[in-house]
Amino acid sequence: MVRERPAGDPTERAEAGGVRTLDEDITATDPRSIANLILKTANRAISNLELQKLLYFAHAAYIMRAKRPLVSGYFEAWTYGPVHPAVYSAFKAFGSEPITTLAQKKDLRTGQLREIDLPTDPEIVSVVKKTVHALGDLTPGQLVKLSHAKDSAWDVVFAKSKNERMLGLRIANELIKERYRNHWLSAEHLDDVEEPSEDTPLTYHRFS
């Protein structure tokens, strides 16, 4: 099926000789849809913190494979690693406890909550399921340590925040792509980690 592009689609600019970056791409999927797929794929109930890390690694893996972002919006550098604010908000009521329901969205016509369609694109589903199968059995502490890998995108933004007063420590998709391999250089050193609780934004932690 041919998908109609919206007016001003950056893909058209790229095909016309313009430059499109990963942070300009508007074709990505609702992050809550991907989060719901992760929750349904996981073989156990997971917390918001764990969901955030699995979502981030699926997003990063998809960028490397498809050369475009998996989810719309953006990730921020929080205390325990990358966090997608929209997904965090969707599940924040669970705190540090396991998530037991899927995210919903409000129907703008009726004001009623309704289900969010799961992604059906085979490439997206494949990347998400492979990510969950590869990392889903790691503990929260191990996921955090992997996301904190030296010279990873989170590490770069965190280091920058020490020297600059930054509000909203956004992790650019281009930086995620550039630094992705550094996560796996440290993957074998995931022992002896402290288990975290609920995450907090670095901006609040440092400047409140």
DRENDO-1510 file (C-alpha; in Angstrom, 1 decimal, always signed):
<recs>
REC; n; res; u; v; w
REC; 1; MET; +0.0; +0.0; +0.0 .
REC; 2; VAL; +1.4; +3.4; -0.9 .
REC; 3; ARG; +1.3; +5.8; +2.0 .
REC; 4; GLU; +0.3; +9.4; +1.2 .
REC; 5; ARG; +2.8; +11.9; +2.5 .
REC; 6; PRO; +1.6; +15.1; +4.3 .
REC; 7; ALA; +2.4; +18.4; +2.8 .
REC; 8; GLY; +5.9; +19.5; +3.6 .
REC; 9; ASP; +7.0; +16.0; +4.3 .
REC; 10; PRO; +10.8; +16.1; +4.9 .
REC; 11; THR; +11.1; +13.0; +2.8 .
REC; 12; GLU; +10.2; +15.1; -0.2 .
REC; 13; ARG; +12.8; +17.6; +0.7 .
REC; 14; ALA; +15.4; +14.9; +0.9 .
REC; 15; GLU; +14.4; +13.5; -2.5 .
REC; 16; ALA; +14.5; +17.0; -4.0 .
REC; 17; GLY; +18.1; +17.4; -2.8 .
REC; 18; GLY; +17.4; +18.8; +0.7 .
REC; 19; VAL; +18.9; +17.5; +3.9 .
REC; 20; ARG; +16.8; +15.6; +6.3 .
REC; 21; THR; +18.0; +14.7; +9.8 .
REC; 22; LEU; +16.7; +12.1; +12.1 .
REC; 23; ASP; +15.4; +14.8; +14.3 .
REC; 24; GLU; +13.3; +16.3; +11.5 .
REC; 25; ASP; +11.6; +13.1; +10.5 .
REC; 26; ILE; +7.8; +13.2; +11.0 .
REC; 27; THR; +7.0; +9.6; +10.0 .
REC; 28; ALA; +7.6; +8.0; +13.3 .
REC; 29; THR; +5.0; +6.0; +15.4 .
REC; 30; ASP; +3.1; +7.1; +18.5 .
REC; 31; PRO; +5.4; +6.1; +21.3 .
REC; 32; ARG; +2.5; +4.8; +23.4 .
REC; 33; SER; +1.7; +2.3; +20.6 .
REC; 34; ILE; +5.3; +1.0; +20.8 .
REC; 35; ALA; +5.2; +0.9; +24.6 .
REC; 36; ASN; +2.0; -1.1; +24.5 .
REC; 37; LEU; +3.6; -3.6; +22.1 .
REC; 38; ILE; +6.6; -3.9; +24.5 .
REC; 39; LEU; +4.2; -4.6; +27.4 .
REC; 40; LYS; +2.4; -7.3; +25.4 .
REC; 41; THR; +5.6; -8.9; +24.2 .
REC; 42; ALA; +7.4; -9.0; +27.6 .
REC; 43; ASN; +7.1; -12.4; +29.3 .
REC; 44; ARG; +6.5; -10.6; +32.7 .
REC; 45; ALA; +5.0; -7.5; +34.1 .
REC; 46; ILE; +7.5; -4.6; +33.9 .
REC; 47; SER; +7.8; -1.2; +35.6 .
REC; 48; ASN; +7.8; +2.2; +33.9 .
REC; 49; LEU; +11.5; +2.4; +34.4 .
REC; 50; GLU; +12.1; -0.9; +32.6 .
REC; 51; LEU; +9.7; +0.1; +29.9 .
REC; 52; GLN; +11.6; +3.3; +29.2 .
REC; 53; LYS; +14.9; +1.5; +28.7 .
REC; 54; LEU; +13.4; -1.2; +26.4 .
REC; 55; LEU; +11.6; +1.6; +24.4 .
REC; 56; TYR; +14.9; +3.5; +24.1 .
REC; 57; PHE; +16.9; +0.5; +22.9 .
REC; 58; ALA; +14.2; -0.5; +20.4 .
REC; 59; HIS; +14.1; +3.1; +19.2 .
REC; 60; ALA; +17.9; +3.1; +18.8 .
REC; 61; ALA; +18.0; -0.3; +17.1 .
REC; 62; TYR; +15.4; +0.9; +14.7 .
REC; 63; ILE; +17.3; +4.0; +13.9 .
REC; 64; MET; +20.4; +1.9; +13.1 .
REC; 65; ARG; +18.4; -0.5; +10.9 .
REC; 66; ALA; +15.8; +1.7; +9.1 .
REC; 67; LYS; +17.7; +5.0; +9.2 .
REC; 68; ARG; +14.7; +6.8; +10.7 .
REC; 69; PRO; +13.3; +7.2; +14.2 .
REC; 70; LEU; +10.9; +4.6; +15.6 .
REC; 71; VAL; +8.8; +6.8; +17.8 .
REC; 72; SER; +7.7; +10.4; +17.6 .
REC; 73; GLY; +8.6; +12.9; +20.2 .
REC; 74; TYR; +12.0; +12.7; +22.0 .
REC; 75; PHE; +13.9; +11.1; +24.8 .
REC; 76; GLU; +15.4; +13.0; +27.7 .
REC; 77; ALA; +18.4; +12.2; +30.0 .
REC; 78; TRP; +16.9; +11.4; +33.4 .
REC; 79; THR; +18.7; +10.1; +36.5 .
REC; 80; TYR; +18.3; +6.4; +35.6 .
REC; 81; GLY; +18.8; +6.8; +31.8 .
REC; 82; PRO; +16.8; +7.8; +28.8 .
REC; 83; VAL; +13.1; +8.6; +29.3 .
REC; 84; HIS; +10.4; +9.4; +26.8 .
REC; 85; PRO; +8.2; +12.0; +28.7 .
REC; 86; ALA; +5.0; +11.2; +26.9 .
REC; 87; VAL; +5.3; +7.5; +27.7 .
REC; 88; TYR; +6.4; +8.3; +31.3 .
REC; 89; SER; +3.2; +10.4; +31.7 .
REC; 90; ALA; +1.0; +7.6; +30.3 .
REC; 91; PHE; +2.2; +5.2; +33.0 .
REC; 92; LYS; +3.3; +7.4; +35.9 .
REC; 93; ALA; +0.3; +6.4; +38.0 .
REC; 94; PHE; +2.1; +3.0; +38.5 .
REC; 95; GLY; +5.1; +4.6; +40.1 .
REC; 96; SER; +7.8; +2.0; +40.5 .
REC; 97; GLU; +5.2; -0.9; +40.5 .
REC; 98; PRO; +4.6; -3.2; +37.5 .
REC; 99; ILE; +2.4; -1.8; +34.8 .
REC; 100; THR; -0.9; -3.7; +34.5 .
REC; 101; THR; -2.8; -1.8; +31.8 .
REC; 102; LEU; -2.0; -0.5; +28.4 .
REC; 103; ALA; -1.9; +3.1; +27.5 .
REC; 104; GLN; -5.0; +4.7; +26.0 .
REC; 105; LYS; -5.8; +7.9; +24.2 .
REC; 106; LYS; -8.7; +10.3; +24.3 .
REC; 107; ASP; -11.1; +10.5; +21.4 .
REC; 108; LEU; -11.2; +14.2; +20.5 .
REC; 109; ARG; -14.8; +13.9; +19.3 .
REC; 110; THR; -16.3; +12.1; +22.3 .
REC; 111; GLY; -13.8; +12.7; +25.1 .
REC; 112; GLN; -13.8; +9.0; +25.8 .
REC; 113; LEU; -10.6; +6.9; +26.2 .
REC; 114; ARG; -10.0; +4.3; +23.6 .
REC; 115; GLU; -7.4; +1.7; +22.7 .
REC; 116; ILE; -4.3; +2.7; +20.8 .
REC; 117; ASP; -3.7; +0.6; +17.7 .
REC; 118; LEU; -0.6; -1.6; +17.9 .
REC; 119; PRO; +2.0; -1.2; +15.1 .
REC; 120; THR; +1.5; -3.6; +12.2 .
REC; 121; ASP; +4.6; -2.8; +10.2 .
REC; 122; PRO; +6.6; -6.0; +10.1 .
REC; 123; GLU; +10.0; -4.3; +10.4 .
REC; 124; ILE; +8.8; -2.3; +13.5 .
REC; 125; VAL; +7.3; -5.4; +15.1 .
REC; 126; SER; +10.5; -7.4; +14.4 .
REC; 127; VAL; +12.8; -4.8; +16.0 .
REC; 128; VAL; +10.6; -4.4; +19.1 .
REC; 129; LYS; +10.3; -8.1; +19.7 .
REC; 130; LYS; +14.0; -8.7; +19.1 .
REC; 131; THR; +14.8; -6.0; +21.6 .
REC; 132; VAL; +12.4; -7.4; +24.3 .
REC; 133; HIS; +13.7; -10.9; +23.8 .
REC; 134; ALA; +17.3; -9.8; +24.0 .
REC; 135; LEU; +17.0; -7.4; +27.0 .
REC; 136; GLY; +13.7; -8.2; +28.6 .
REC; 137; ASP; +15.2; -10.5; +31.3 .
REC; 138; LEU; +17.7; -8.0; +32.5 .
REC; 139; THR; +17.0; -6.4; +35.9 .
REC; 140; PRO; +16.1; -2.7; +36.1 .
REC; 141; GLY; +19.6; -2.0; +37.4 .
REC; 142; GLN; +21.2; -3.8; +34.5 .
REC; 143; LEU; +19.1; -1.9; +32.0 .
REC; 144; VAL; +20.0; +1.4; +33.7 .
REC; 145; LYS; +23.7; +0.5; +33.6 .
REC; 146; LEU; +23.5; -0.4; +29.9 .
REC; 147; SER; +21.8; +2.9; +29.2 .
REC; 148; HIS; +24.5; +4.7; +31.1 .
REC; 149; ALA; +27.4; +3.2; +29.1 .
REC; 150; LYS; +30.4; +5.4; +28.8 .
REC; 151; ASP; +30.2; +7.7; +25.7 .
REC; 152; SER; +26.6; +6.7; +25.0 .
REC; 153; ALA; +24.1; +9.4; +24.1 .
REC; 154; TRP; +22.8; +9.6; +27.7 .
REC; 155; ASP; +26.4; +9.9; +29.0 .
REC; 156; VAL; +27.2; +12.7; +26.6 .
REC; 157; VAL; +24.1; +14.7; +27.6 .
REC; 158; PHE; +24.7; +14.0; +31.3 .
REC; 159; ALA; +28.3; +15.2; +31.1 .
REC; 160; LYS; +27.3; +18.3; +29.3 .
REC; 161; SER; +24.7; +19.1; +32.0 .
REC; 162; LYS; +27.5; +19.3; +34.6 .
REC; 163; ASN; +28.9; +22.3; +32.9 .
REC; 164; GLU; +25.8; +24.0; +31.5 .
REC; 165; ARG; +22.4; +24.9; +33.0 .
REC; 166; MET; +20.2; +22.9; +30.7 .
REC; 167; LEU; +16.4; +22.7; +30.9 .
REC; 168; GLY; +15.0; +19.6; +29.3 .
REC; 169; LEU; +18.0; +17.4; +28.7 .
REC; 170; ARG; +16.8; +16.2; +25.3 .
REC; 171; ILE; +18.8; +13.3; +23.6 .
REC; 172; ALA; +18.9; +14.0; +19.8 .
REC; 173; ASN; +18.2; +11.1; +17.5 .
REC; 174; GLU; +21.4; +12.0; +15.6 .
REC; 175; LEU; +23.3; +11.6; +18.8 .
REC; 176; ILE; +21.6; +8.2; +19.5 .
REC; 177; LYS; +22.7; +7.0; +16.1 .
REC; 178; GLU; +26.3; +8.3; +16.6 .
REC; 179; ARG; +26.8; +6.7; +20.0 .
REC; 180; TYR; +24.7; +3.5; +19.8 .
REC; 181; ARG; +27.6; +1.1; +19.5 .
REC; 182; ASN; +29.0; +2.3; +22.9 .
REC; 183; HIS; +26.2; +0.6; +24.7 .
REC; 184; TRP; +27.3; -2.8; +23.5 .
REC; 185; LEU; +31.0; -2.2; +24.3 .
REC; 186; SER; +30.0; -2.3; +28.0 .
REC; 187; ALA; +27.3; -5.0; +27.8 .
REC; 188; GLU; +29.5; -7.6; +29.4 .
REC; 189; HIS; +30.0; -5.5; +32.5 .
REC; 190; LEU; +26.4; -5.7; +34.0 .
REC; 191; ASP; +27.1; -7.4; +37.2 .
REC; 192; ASP; +27.1; -5.8; +40.7 .
REC; 193; VAL; +24.6; -3.1; +40.0 .
REC; 194; GLU; +22.3; -1.3; +42.4 .
REC; 195; GLU; +18.6; -1.6; +41.7 .
REC; 196; PRO; +16.8; +1.7; +41.1 .
REC; 197; SER; +13.3; +2.8; +42.0 .
REC; 198; GLU; +11.2; +5.4; +40.2 .
REC; 199; ASP; +13.1; +7.7; +37.8 .
REC; 200; THR; +13.4; +11.5; +38.2 .
REC; 201; PRO; +14.4; +14.1; +35.6 .
REC; 202; LEU; +18.0; +15.3; +35.9 .
REC; 203; THR; +16.8; +18.9; +35.4 .
REC; 204; TYR; +14.6; +18.7; +38.6 .
REC; 205; HIS; +17.3; +16.7; +40.5 .
REC; 206; ARG; +20.0; +19.3; +39.8 .
REC; 207; PHE; +18.3; +22.6; +39.7 .
REC; 208; SER; +15.2; +22.5; +42.0 .
</recs>
